[in-house]
Amino acid sequence: MLRASTKRKAVESLDARPAKVLRRCLGESQYENIDIGDTKLIRRSIYRQRRKNIPALPKSHDSALEAFRTMELTTKTGEKFVHVSRLLVAEVKMRHHLQSRTCAEKVFSFYAQLIW
């Protein structure tokens, strides 16, 4: 019961540390006989539950490009933030951030150097 409530609260508040989530749930529960082994198990279950919501890291160059293509990153104005092509890994538009310094639209491009 305690483990289920801590996992649920850990997913709801992703920015809180597991120790803080655990203390909050212990304060709300009626359990009194909890030892260090139990807290370690609950902390591990919190990390496992949070890890399920995070996508897996790409293993190859092609899977990294595909991950960038599937992400829907947009600016406040609705422009696409990351542009991806086959040779160009990521092209990031920073016009909004540079308007205070210059009127021209600048594009920063990051090229991949294939080491394989």
NORDAKA-V70272 format. One record per helix or strand of 2 or more residues. SS is the DSSP state (@ for helix, = for strand). FROM is the first residue (numbers start at 0). LEN is the number of residues. If there is no record, write none. Layout:
[[SS FROM LEN] [SS FROM LEN]]
This chain:
[[@ 1 11] [@ 17 11] [@ 35 18] [@ 60 10] [= 81 2] [= 87 6] [@ 94 4] [= 106 5]]
